[in-house]
Amino acid sequence: MTQAERRRHPRIPVCLPLRLTLQDDTVDTVIINLSETGIRLRMPRPMQLLSRVQIGIELPETKGLTPASVAITGVIVRCEPTEDAEIPFDTAIFFEDLSDSARGSISRFISAQLA
């Protein structure tokens, strides 16, 4: 069984700006892929596993959907070095606390991209 077949929710490639806050530290970066349960991104420095972070995602207008801002609490579940010197840490965040409204916005955005 492949990784994609084990996923409960579809994961799509994206290039979306992301603002991530851990305690008093804020980092602006870019999302590489998105699902209803989490994101993958590149970070300029390592992040401690299981750290809780606040995330702000701006979903753009697309295929008849209006733009949406979503605020999410997530947990760092992976942070591995890459060979990219500019943004050297491949990072995954699981959405720990996601409102029904935010989940709906993300789900509609993903569905529109897959259509």
Secondary structure, DSSP 8 states (H G I E B T S, - for coil): --HHHH-SS--EEEEEEEEEEETTEEEEEEEEEE-SSEEEEEESS---TT-EEEEEEEE--BTTB--EEEEEEEEEEEEEE-S-SSS-EEEEEEEEE--HHHHHHHHHHHHHHH-
